[in-house]
Amino acid sequence: MIRRNTKNKFLLVAFSFVVMATLSLSSCTEDDETDVTGDDQNQPSATDFTDLLTNQVNEVIIPTMVTYQSKMTSFVSAVNGLAVSIDTTNLKATRDAFKDAYLAYQAVAVHNYYATANAGLVENTNLYPVDPSVLSNLISNRSYNFGTSAQMRANRFPALDYMLYHAADGVAYFSADNNRIDFLTALVTSMKSKSDDLVTQWTGNLRTNFISNGGTALGSSISVQLNEGLVYYEDHIRENKVGIPIGKLGPNDSPIAADATKIEAYHQSVATSNEDFTLALLKAAIEEMEDFYLGESSLQVNGIGYDDMLIIRNKAAVDQDIKTIFATIYAKINERNSISGNQELYNIIQALITIYKSDLLPLLNVQDADGLNDGD
């Protein structure tokens, strides 16, 4: 199973959760297909999920925020170096820092809930494709405001992708207009500030509130995490990353015109004549979905996750089906050299939505917040 190596190695609380998970598993003696009949197991109390939520926030959510903050700190440093001396060495360092930060962002975006700092996070951070004319006007007029909806089509990672890669000679592009390096500096500094806010909020009262908001009712931490995670997965992983470029929008909708220019990190892919980085961004997003399902820790230790919630309900077969889908998604990504192509990757990404809505949510007594249970 593929694992991401970007999570920060800290918050060493995994051992106690592994022990507790082991004890829970050892108490299950029924066949994995046997239905659980006890009302207490079918209707868990608000305190049943404390260990799960503690592991989620300590070992999954906060590490993604801290890693993103660290990568953005390095990105700011690289851009500052480029501002001092616009040359090939500093441009390469800036591009490398951009890719590191973009990969780290994929995990943060999956947890687009709870924190007020998340407001507009996805729309203002990774809405692609970029509109070059809007971006050019913002740079020329020095009238940019990175937090407004008016700039969504010329903002953050897609704007950076364009600025760092669209020109055949990147050094000449930045040297020709001081407004460009000024915009780049202001943009990355703004993104770093957002990453600071996320860490501050998640490591503060929000952490306590997330853990204490137990149960599975709408509005509980589990309901919010699973439902909002699914919304992001459907809209921004299934559709934006894969469906729209290949001409697929919704599993039951009519085909749309395929458009390979609408892939993530399009200008980087053109500059390098491959879509390796685009595929890496997709994989990083899927890996974070798997990490919070497994309760995967920053040290790659499998702590208490939603898989364990299925197992203690004697639904190990469903858990195995979910894990098989994740493994198949990775295999389909690895088979490709571009997002464009047949619908096999899209279909297996859709399969995870279907099993979450048909099995995982009902088995955990979590309501599907969109009111549908058809996997669409």
C-alpha positions as CSV (number, residue, x, y, z in Angstrom):
1,M,0.0,0.0,0.0
2,I,1.4,3.4,-1.0
3,R,2.1,5.8,1.8
4,R,2.8,9.5,1.7
5,N,6.1,10.7,3.1
6,T,5.2,14.3,3.6
7,K,3.6,14.1,7.0
8,N,5.7,15.7,9.8
9,K,7.2,13.2,12.2
10,F,5.8,14.4,15.5
11,L,3.0,14.0,18.1
12,L,4.0,10.6,19.3
13,V,0.7,9.3,20.7
14,A,0.2,6.5,18.2
15,F,1.4,3.7,20.5
16,S,-1.5,3.9,23.0
17,F,-4.0,3.9,20.2
18,V,-2.5,0.8,18.6
19,V,-2.7,-1.0,21.9
20,M,-6.3,0.0,22.4
21,A,-7.2,-1.0,18.8
22,T,-5.5,-4.4,19.4
23,L,-7.5,-5.0,22.5
24,S,-10.7,-4.1,20.7
25,L,-9.9,-6.4,17.8
26,S,-9.0,-9.3,20.1
27,S,-12.5,-9.1,21.7
28,C,-14.2,-9.8,18.4
29,T,-14.8,-13.5,18.0
30,E,-17.8,-13.6,15.7
31,D,-17.5,-14.3,12.0
32,D,-16.9,-11.1,10.0
33,E,-20.2,-11.4,8.2
34,T,-22.2,-11.8,11.4
35,D,-24.6,-8.9,12.1
36,V,-24.2,-7.0,15.4
37,T,-27.5,-7.1,17.3
38,G,-26.8,-5.1,20.5
39,D,-28.5,-1.7,20.6
40,D,-25.4,-0.2,22.2
41,Q,-23.3,-1.2,19.3
42,N,-25.7,-0.1,16.7
43,Q,-26.4,3.2,18.5
44,P,-23.0,4.2,20.0
45,S,-23.0,6.9,22.7
46,A,-21.3,10.3,22.3
47,T,-18.2,9.0,24.2
48,D,-17.7,5.8,22.1
49,F,-15.5,7.6,19.5
50,T,-13.2,9.6,21.8
51,D,-10.1,7.5,20.9
52,L,-10.9,7.6,17.2
53,L,-11.4,11.4,17.2
54,T,-8.3,11.9,19.3
55,N,-6.2,9.9,16.9
56,Q,-7.7,11.7,13.9
57,V,-6.9,15.2,15.2
58,N,-3.5,14.3,16.7
59,E,-2.1,12.0,14.1
60,V,-4.0,12.8,10.8
61,I,-5.3,16.3,10.8
62,I,-2.8,18.4,12.7
63,P,0.3,16.8,11.0
64,T,-1.1,17.7,7.6
65,M,-1.5,21.3,8.7
66,V,2.0,21.5,10.2
67,T,3.6,19.9,7.2
68,Y,1.8,22.4,4.9
69,Q,3.0,25.2,7.1
70,S,6.6,24.0,6.9
71,K,6.5,23.6,3.1
72,M,5.0,27.1,2.8
73,T,7.8,28.5,5.0
74,S,10.3,27.0,2.7
75,F,8.4,28.3,-0.3
76,V,8.5,31.9,1.1
77,S,12.2,31.6,1.6
78,A,12.7,30.4,-2.0
79,V,10.6,33.2,-3.4
80,N,12.5,35.8,-1.3
81,G,15.7,34.4,-2.8
82,L,14.4,34.7,-6.3
83,A,13.3,38.3,-5.6
84,V,16.9,39.2,-4.5
85,S,18.4,37.5,-7.6
86,I,16.4,36.4,-10.5
87,D,18.5,33.6,-11.9
88,T,18.2,29.9,-13.0
89,T,19.3,28.6,-9.6
90,N,16.8,30.6,-7.6
91,L,14.1,29.9,-10.1
92,K,14.7,26.1,-9.8
93,A,14.6,26.4,-6.0
94,T,11.3,28.3,-6.2
95,R,9.8,25.7,-8.6
96,D,10.9,22.8,-6.3
97,A,9.4,24.6,-3.3
98,F,6.2,25.2,-5.2
99,K,5.8,21.5,-5.9
100,D,6.5,20.5,-2.3
101,A,3.9,22.9,-1.1
102,Y,1.4,21.9,-3.7
103,L,1.7,18.2,-2.7
104,A,1.4,19.1,1.0
105,Y,-1.7,21.1,0.2
106,Q,-3.5,18.1,-1.1
107,A,-3.8,16.6,2.4
108,V,-4.9,19.9,3.9
109,A,-7.7,20.3,1.4
110,V,-9.3,17.0,2.3
111,H,-9.8,18.4,5.8
112,N,-11.7,21.4,4.6
113,Y,-14.0,21.7,7.6
114,Y,-14.4,23.1,11.1
115,A,-11.6,25.7,11.1
116,T,-12.8,29.2,10.1
117,A,-9.4,29.5,8.3
118,N,-10.9,27.0,5.9
119,A,-13.4,29.5,4.6
120,G,-12.8,29.7,0.9
121,L,-9.7,27.5,1.2
122,V,-10.4,25.3,-1.8
123,E,-12.1,28.0,-4.0
124,N,-9.3,30.5,-3.3
125,T,-6.4,28.2,-3.3
126,N,-6.8,25.6,-6.1
127,L,-9.5,26.6,-8.6
128,Y,-8.1,25.7,-12.0
129,P,-7.6,26.4,-14.8
130,V,-6.2,29.8,-14.3
131,D,-7.5,32.8,-16.3
132,P,-4.2,34.4,-17.7
133,S,-6.0,37.6,-18.7
134,V,-7.3,38.2,-15.2
135,L,-3.9,37.3,-13.7
136,S,-2.1,39.7,-16.0
137,N,-4.5,42.6,-15.1
138,L,-4.0,41.9,-11.4
139,I,-0.3,42.0,-11.8
140,S,-0.2,45.1,-14.0
141,N,-2.6,47.0,-11.8
142,R,-1.2,45.8,-8.5
143,S,-4.8,45.5,-7.4
144,Y,-4.8,42.0,-6.0
145,N,-6.7,40.8,-3.0
146,F,-6.1,37.1,-2.4
147,G,-9.1,36.5,-0.2
148,T,-11.8,37.7,-2.6
149,S,-14.0,35.7,-4.9
150,A,-13.1,38.2,-7.7
151,Q,-9.7,36.7,-7.9
152,M,-10.6,33.0,-7.7
153,R,-9.6,32.3,-11.3
154,A,-6.2,33.9,-10.9
155,N,-5.1,32.8,-7.4
156,R,-2.7,30.8,-5.5
157,F,-1.5,27.4,-6.8
158,P,-3.0,27.7,-10.3
159,A,-1.6,31.3,-10.6
160,L,1.8,30.1,-9.4
161,D,1.7,27.2,-11.9
162,Y,1.2,29.7,-14.7
163,M,3.8,32.2,-13.5
164,L,6.5,29.7,-12.8
165,Y,6.1,27.5,-15.9
166,H,4.2,29.1,-18.8
167,A,7.1,31.1,-20.2
168,A,9.8,29.4,-22.2
169,D,12.3,31.5,-20.3
170,G,11.2,31.9,-16.7
171,V,14.1,34.1,-15.8
172,A,13.3,36.5,-18.6
173,Y,9.6,36.5,-17.6
174,F,10.3,37.7,-14.1
175,S,13.1,40.0,-15.0
176,A,11.0,41.9,-17.6
177,D,8.5,43.2,-15.0
178,N,9.1,43.9,-11.3
179,N,5.3,43.7,-10.8
180,R,5.5,40.0,-11.4
181,I,8.0,39.2,-8.7
182,D,6.1,41.6,-6.3
183,F,2.9,39.7,-7.0
184,L,4.6,36.3,-6.6
185,T,6.1,37.4,-3.2
186,A,2.8,38.8,-1.9
187,L,0.9,35.8,-3.1
188,V,3.1,33.2,-1.4
189,T,3.3,35.3,1.8
190,S,-0.5,35.3,1.9
191,M,-0.6,31.6,1.5
192,K,2.0,31.1,4.3
193,S,-0.2,33.3,6.6
194,K,-3.2,31.1,5.8
195,S,-1.2,28.0,6.7
196,D,-0.2,29.6,10.0
197,D,-3.9,30.3,10.8
198,L,-4.8,26.7,10.1
199,V,-2.2,25.4,12.5
200,T,-3.1,27.9,15.2
201,Q,-6.8,26.9,15.0
202,W,-6.4,23.2,14.9
203,T,-3.8,23.1,17.7
204,G,-6.0,25.4,19.9
205,N,-9.6,25.1,21.1
206,L,-10.6,23.5,17.8
207,R,-8.7,20.3,18.8
208,T,-10.6,20.0,22.0
209,N,-13.9,20.8,20.4
210,F,-13.3,18.2,17.7
211,I,-12.6,15.4,20.2
212,S,-15.5,16.3,22.5
213,N,-18.1,16.5,19.7
214,G,-18.9,12.8,19.8
215,G,-21.7,10.6,18.5
216,T,-22.7,10.2,14.9
217,A,-25.5,12.6,14.5
218,L,-25.4,15.3,11.8
219,G,-23.0,18.0,13.1
220,S,-20.9,15.5,15.1
221,S,-17.2,15.4,14.3
222,I,-17.5,12.0,12.7
223,S,-20.5,13.1,10.6
224,V,-18.7,16.3,9.5
225,Q,-15.4,14.6,8.7
226,L,-17.0,11.8,6.7
227,N,-19.5,13.9,4.9
228,E,-17.3,16.8,4.1
229,G,-14.5,14.4,3.1
230,L,-16.9,12.8,0.7
231,V,-18.0,16.2,-0.7
232,Y,-14.4,17.2,-1.4
233,Y,-13.6,13.7,-2.8
234,E,-16.6,13.9,-5.2
235,D,-16.2,17.5,-6.3
236,H,-12.5,18.1,-6.3
237,I,-10.9,14.6,-6.7
238,R,-13.4,12.6,-8.9
239,E,-14.6,15.6,-11.0
240,N,-12.0,18.3,-11.1
241,K,-8.9,16.2,-11.1
242,V,-10.1,13.4,-13.3
243,G,-13.7,13.7,-14.7
244,I,-13.6,17.1,-16.3
245,P,-10.3,16.5,-18.2
246,I,-11.6,13.2,-19.6
247,G,-15.1,14.4,-20.4
248,K,-17.0,12.9,-17.5
249,L,-19.1,14.9,-15.0
250,G,-21.0,12.7,-12.6
251,P,-21.4,8.9,-12.9
252,N,-25.0,9.2,-14.2
253,D,-24.7,12.4,-16.3
254,S,-24.3,12.8,-20.0
255,P,-20.7,13.0,-21.3
256,I,-19.1,16.5,-21.6
257,A,-16.3,17.6,-24.0
258,A,-13.0,16.2,-22.8
259,D,-10.4,19.0,-22.2
260,A,-6.8,18.0,-21.3
261,T,-6.0,21.6,-20.6
262,K,-8.1,21.5,-17.5
263,I,-5.8,19.2,-15.5
264,E,-4.2,20.3,-12.3
265,A,-0.7,21.9,-12.7
266,Y,-1.3,22.2,-16.5
267,H,1.5,24.6,-17.2
268,Q,4.0,22.5,-15.3
269,S,3.0,19.5,-17.3
270,V,3.5,21.4,-20.6
271,A,6.9,22.7,-19.5
272,T,8.1,19.2,-18.6
273,S,6.3,17.4,-21.4
274,N,4.7,14.9,-19.0
275,E,1.9,14.7,-16.4
276,D,3.9,13.0,-13.7
277,F,3.4,15.8,-11.2
278,T,-0.3,16.1,-12.0
279,L,-0.7,12.4,-11.3
280,A,1.3,12.8,-8.1
281,L,-1.1,15.5,-6.9
282,L,-4.0,13.1,-7.5
283,K,-2.3,10.3,-5.6
284,A,-1.5,12.6,-2.7
285,A,-5.1,13.5,-2.3
286,I,-6.3,9.9,-2.5
287,E,-3.6,9.0,0.1
288,E,-5.0,11.5,2.6
289,M,-8.5,10.0,2.1
290,E,-7.0,6.6,2.9
291,D,-5.1,8.0,5.9
292,F,-8.1,9.3,7.7
293,Y,-10.0,6.1,6.9
294,L,-7.2,4.1,8.5
295,G,-6.3,6.6,11.2
296,E,-2.8,6.6,9.7
297,S,-0.4,8.4,12.0
298,S,2.4,10.8,11.2
299,L,4.8,7.9,11.8
300,Q,2.8,5.7,9.4
301,V,1.5,3.6,12.3
302,N,-2.1,2.4,11.7
303,G,-3.9,3.9,14.7
304,I,-7.7,3.8,15.4
305,G,-9.6,4.7,12.2
306,Y,-12.9,4.0,10.5
307,D,-11.6,0.6,9.5
308,D,-11.5,-0.4,13.1
309,M,-15.1,0.8,13.6
310,L,-16.1,-1.6,10.9
311,I,-14.1,-4.5,12.3
312,I,-15.5,-4.2,15.9
313,R,-19.0,-4.3,14.2
314,N,-17.9,-7.6,12.5
315,K,-17.8,-6.0,9.1
316,A,-14.2,-6.9,8.2
317,A,-15.4,-7.9,4.7
318,V,-16.6,-4.3,4.0
319,D,-13.3,-3.0,5.4
320,Q,-11.4,-5.2,3.1
321,D,-13.4,-4.1,0.1
322,I,-12.6,-0.5,0.9
323,K,-8.9,-1.2,1.2
324,T,-9.0,-3.1,-2.1
325,I,-10.6,-0.1,-3.8
326,F,-7.8,2.2,-2.5
327,A,-5.2,-0.3,-3.7
328,T,-6.9,-0.4,-7.1
329,I,-7.0,3.4,-7.4
330,Y,-3.2,3.5,-6.9
331,A,-2.7,0.8,-9.5
332,K,-4.8,2.6,-12.0
333,I,-2.9,5.9,-11.4
334,N,0.4,4.0,-11.8
335,E,-0.7,2.5,-15.1
336,R,-1.2,6.0,-16.6
337,N,1.1,8.6,-17.9
338,S,-1.6,11.2,-18.2
339,I,-5.0,12.0,-16.7
340,S,-6.6,11.7,-20.2
341,G,-7.6,8.3,-21.3
342,N,-10.3,5.7,-20.6
343,Q,-12.8,5.9,-17.7
344,E,-11.3,3.1,-15.6
345,L,-9.6,5.5,-13.2
346,Y,-12.8,7.6,-12.8
347,N,-14.9,4.4,-12.3
348,I,-12.7,3.1,-9.5
349,I,-12.6,6.5,-7.8
350,Q,-16.4,6.5,-8.0
351,A,-16.5,3.0,-6.5
352,L,-15.2,4.4,-3.2
353,I,-18.1,6.9,-3.0
354,T,-20.5,4.1,-3.6
355,I,-19.2,1.8,-0.9
356,Y,-19.0,4.7,1.6
357,K,-22.6,5.7,1.0
358,S,-24.0,2.2,0.8
359,D,-22.0,0.5,3.6
360,L,-19.6,2.7,5.6
361,L,-22.0,5.5,6.6
362,P,-25.0,3.2,7.3
363,L,-22.9,0.8,9.4
364,L,-21.6,3.7,11.5
365,N,-25.2,5.1,11.7
366,V,-24.0,8.3,10.0
367,Q,-26.5,10.0,7.8
368,D,-25.5,10.9,4.3
369,A,-25.7,14.6,4.5
370,D,-26.6,15.2,0.8
371,G,-29.8,13.2,1.3
372,L,-28.9,10.6,-1.3
373,N,-27.6,7.1,-0.8
374,D,-27.0,6.2,-4.3
375,G,-23.3,6.9,-4.6
376,D,-23.9,9.6,-7.1
